[in-house]
Amino acid sequence: MRLPTWRRAAAATWSTPRSFPVIVLAATAILLAGLYITYRLVDPLPPRHFVIAAGIAGSGYDNFAKRYARILARDGIDLEIRNTAGAVENLDLLRDPASKVQAALTTLGFAQLGDSDHLASLGGVFDAPIFVFYKSAERVTQFAQLRGKRLAIGTAGTSIRPLILQVLKAGGVADAPTRFVDLDYDRAIDALVAGEIDTAIFPSQLDTGLLRRALAAPDVRLMNVAQAEAIAKTVPGIKHVVLWQGLIDLTRDIPDADVNLLASGNSLLVRKDLHPALQYLLLEAIREVHSAPGPFNRLLPLRPHVLATVHVVLADLAA
């Protein structure tokens, strides 16, 4: 009995010793190619380079970004630092995908509708106390007392300027006859000492030369913000912190009493399309930089199992 033509052809094909390995290899190659393409499309390998917007060169943001870069370099990641006018420009660049900025340090309180569609927060990283220094025979404890004065509140693009404007508006001080002088923080201290302005307002950590200059300036006083808690509950992005007596210098008792201050909350934002492995590495960097004991930082430590996962991913990439 003769087999049908199609069965004879199939039998001839599969019984040929040389054709079978060829078919298996071809099918395997097609399968592997499909899996590889799917893997790259669904979960691409993390890049080794990305950009962070970090404010003015030499600023606190810039210094923190440089520390993040040194930490990321240990895992072979190149963090490019892009200097800007400040927190406001940082956030604007992060919103714009054409800027290539994928991470930014910025101040809380500047979010817009729709930001959550493209941006994610890696958490608050530090609080920056805001110091108000003034020259006056009268002790100043409320912002309403600054009405009609000459104020330096930072230059355009810095986060402190719009925040303080909100505070002054809430206190009815932002309009004429109050005058605003456009000076950077160093020049503002010089102008205050020279009597060219009445008030200088700037953010600073406790160990900066800028703060030491202001504290040592003759006839210059640090404002104890009596309404700090109420302002923090009124103005988004503003917090109330206390500069405890002797915290700056125990030996010389500076300050010589507890001082109520305002502070700006600062966070690290990323674009949602930044690879998850790089987001985890940034979390590790901010944990290392900001979790040391300090008077104002409140960062929670990153969970160990998350760090272990990141290092496994990087080890696989290196292999």
C-alpha angles and dihedrals in degrees: 000000000000120000119235114269095250092052092049089051093049092047091049091050098049095040093056105101096211098048097057098065090045092055093046092049092048093049091047092050091050091048094048092046090052092049092048093050091047091049093050092048096045100037112010120193113267116259119243094226136050139154132247125192107226113173128237118359109262094018125126091261091051093049092050092048090052090054091050089051093053091051094047090049088066087068093044095259119138111213110196113208117215114196119216142168091273147283096328094056090043090060093044090054092048090054091053112075090195090066091067088222109140102172134033141180110225144156124263116250101050100089119130134205108277096026091110090061092068108011134066132190123232087198141268111311105185145343116237112210114224115222122205113198121183144173113225140124087224117074109244118213102149130054090229087072089065094066110129093014129123108254133189108200103164134282128286112287096030117115095228095065100063091038093054091044088058090050092049092047090052088053094046093246104110098086132072136324083043110092126208119209117203104227135139116241098263093049090045091061090049091049092048092051090047092051093243092123133024101217137027119194122188142145119245144159115238098255101056127118089228092062093044090053092051094047091049096046114115118251092003119128133198113231118237100211103221093187096045096123093048091048091050089055092048107041118057113233094024123112134186117236133169125229099210122221111274094007095126096042122002094186095054093032096238112202098025092207138021111283125205111221138178118235136192119229114228129199141180113241128190137186111259090235092063106115112265092234090058091047090054091048090052089051089053091049095051090046090054094045101041107028096078115111112278142147098254111019117106104175117149116224118255114252113260095229090058091053091048090053092051093051091049089054092050092047090053090050092049091051 
